[in-house]
């Protein structure tokens, strides 16, 4: 069985069914998930949707990565992609 | 959508117990949970194919009973559904994140069972990516069964640190150390109070036994002073009871300084029939008394809500007695885990220490606000200083900013955390399109 993946900044990130985006990105070795609208690095902190530090965009919609299950072939982008497009 | 008698916000033990109790009494119930699964912090469910985290036989029995209640009453929880707030007309706005839309719901009563939030005291470096809350680390472990690679340090204060350290050790991944600001062993007199609460004592004994076997240092009366990035790792500085400083190199830091009700941006309690929906709080979101109390309090809250909307009798005397017992246990734990030495006042931390994580506002930024002729009030600290202004709306800094401000401006009334957070909702992102599409639901 091939593992499911979603795209984060265009790169495939594997995940297990039911896993949150934050868990999958962390397992992939990422500590920061790009920038937030205030220009600060987003990151996992409280895990329960309270600190709002792990916001990402899923198909354009801003969500907490720690609450949102990863979806096969979904597109996840940093909350704010303006400042760090390479 | 049919409007229920009772809307329960939060699918932890308090919310599930409340929902089941109300349904057993014949009320129609809607139970909503923001995460993809029920459980709450203690009973958090693993993802498919992962073994449930060991929570002890008694904990497993309690979960089985809650689960059985849901099956018996036929309550189907609405998962991934966030409560946004009450609108001006008293409608509860629910964001269905699966369907991507916001719905208005008109229950007769609402039970808020949103659980607890961790307190994390600011210290230099606490805002760095890779520094998480102990609860945040636990969420990931319980859901995914995975523990992050590398050396883990647990620091702060409170029984959760020991519990988490014991769980990590049981999984063969003991933390480098547990740094605890209190000195529970010297609080013998306070600790004797725990003899009346064998459940807590037994739990502590299991965890401490595991730590002792694995030779994990429990560094009591010690504080984590600063976290400095060092390559991909962190150098942390500890200060012990005699003021001696040592450093450690670790890969992950999990901080925890106790828990408090997660009551941010929620509507106020309303026990007046006819003045909008009845609103009753339950569980740790009302008062932090722990997982056993949460179930008891959920049942109490359900009884209360149904008494207010239908005049049903409340059978709560036994509930209140059992809650009082849990309250006593928490009071003992609070004494046992009181800091061994006074913690450094926040305004004495280095000026570049971040207080407001979202806006990156620092101790130095706060002090500048207090250099003018007039001492700023809480609202000015927010509006001019931008403290508690960011995405989390002060959930993680309002208490600390209020505490430091009270000391920086002793001539003025101390600002309350609420002056900084305000009462605005929603306190999380909602797509404007989803919010704009809320239908005008029929009035009951």
Contacts between the chains, C-beta under 8 A, distances in Angstrom:
chain1	res1	chain2	res2	distance
A	16	B	47	6.1
A	16	B	48	7.3
A	16	B	49	6.8
A	16	B	50	7.9
A	16	B	144	7.3
A	17	B	47	6.6
A	17	B	48	4.9
A	17	B	49	7.5
A	18	B	36	6.6
A	18	B	37	7.8
A	18	B	47	3.3
A	18	B	48	4.9
A	18	B	143	7.8
A	19	B	47	5.4
A	19	B	143	7.3
A	19	B	144	5.9
A	20	B	36	7.7
A	20	B	143	7.1
A	22	B	140	7.7
A	23	B	140	5.7
A	23	B	143	6.5
A	23	B	144	4.9
A	23	B	146	7.6
A	26	B	140	6.8
A	26	B	148	6.8
A	27	B	144	7.4
A	27	B	146	6.4
A	31	B	129	4.3
A	31	B	130	4.9
A	32	B	129	4.5
A	36	B	358	7.9
A	36	B	391	6.8
A	37	B	391	7.7
A	38	B	358	6.5
A	38	B	359	6.3
A	38	B	360	7.4
A	38	B	390	6.3
A	38	B	391	7.5
A	40	B	358	7.3
A	40	B	360	6.0
A	41	B	129	5.5
A	43	B	129	3.7
A	43	B	130	7.3
A	44	B	129	8.0
A	44	B	132	5.9
A	44	B	136	6.4
A	44	B	140	7.8
A	45	B	131	7.5
A	45	B	132	5.5
A	45	B	133	6.1
A	45	B	136	5.8
A	45	B	357	7.8
A	46	B	117	7.6
A	46	B	118	6.7
A	46	B	132	7.8
A	46	B	133	5.1
A	46	B	135	6.8
A	46	B	136	5.1
A	46	B	396	7.7
A	47	B	132	7.3
A	47	B	133	6.9
A	47	B	135	6.2
A	47	B	136	3.4
A	47	B	137	7.5
A	47	B	138	7.6
A	47	B	139	3.4
A	47	B	140	6.4
A	48	B	41	7.6
A	48	B	115	7.9
A	48	B	117	7.6
A	48	B	135	6.9
A	48	B	136	7.4
A	48	B	139	6.5
A	48	B	262	8.0
A	49	B	34	6.0
A	49	B	35	7.8
A	49	B	82	7.9
A	49	B	428	6.7
A	50	B	117	5.5
A	50	B	262	6.7
A	50	B	264	7.3
A	50	B	392	6.8
A	50	B	395	5.3
A	50	B	396	7.5
A	51	B	357	7.0
A	51	B	392	5.2
A	51	B	395	6.6
A	51	B	396	5.6
A	52	B	358	6.8
A	52	B	390	7.7
A	52	B	391	3.8
A	52	B	392	4.4
A	52	B	393	8.0
A	52	B	395	7.9
A	52	B	428	6.8
A	52	B	429	7.8
A	53	B	357	6.6
A	53	B	358	7.5
A	53	B	391	7.7
A	53	B	392	7.3
A	55	B	391	6.8
A	55	B	429	6.7
A	61	B	100	7.2
A	61	B	431	5.3
A	62	B	429	4.2
A	62	B	431	7.6
A	63	B	97	7.3
A	63	B	429	6.9
A	64	B	428	7.1
A	64	B	429	7.9
A	66	B	136	7.6
A	66	B	139	7.1
A	67	B	34	6.1
A	67	B	35	5.9
A	67	B	36	7.8
A	67	B	80	7.7
A	68	B	97	7.4
A	69	B	36	5.0
A	69	B	80	7.8
